[in-house]
Structures are given as C-alpha cells and as structure tokens.
Amino acid sequence: MAKKVVASLQKAGSKDYTKVIKLIKSPKTGAFAFRSEVVPNDKVADFLAAK
C-alpha cells in the first residue's frame, strides 16, 4: 500500500500534498493506533490539531 501512495505523490503538482501519520489512543482499551492521510500542505496543522 505504501508504494502506491508514494507513486501517486510523485505526479506533477503533488508537492502541494503531504502524507501525515498521527498516533491516536483508544479511549476504551487504551491501545494506540495510527491514522494516516494525504492532506494539502496548508491543512497539516488542522489534521494534527483535530481529535
């Protein structure tokens, strides 16, 4: 899956996007999970600030 995302980010105009990975703790079990998304560069702070 990672290869597909990396390949799609190498297209023209893709420098406007960033792959962001966020660590999230489950309120029920206390276990940690990762959430990743490809977001525009100007929305990275919003993605990391959202719960």
WODABEL-V46636 format. One record per backbone hydrogen bond with DSSP energy under -0.5 kcal/mol. CO is the residue of the C=O (numbers start at 1). NH is the residue of the N-H. If there is no record, write none. Layout:
CO NH
CO NH
This chain:
1 5
2 6
3 7
4 8
5 9
6 10
7 10
8 11
11 14
13 16
14 17
16 41
18 20
18 39
20 37
22 35
24 33
26 30
31 26
33 24
35 22
37 20
37 39
39 18
40 43
41 44
43 47
44 48
45 49
46 50
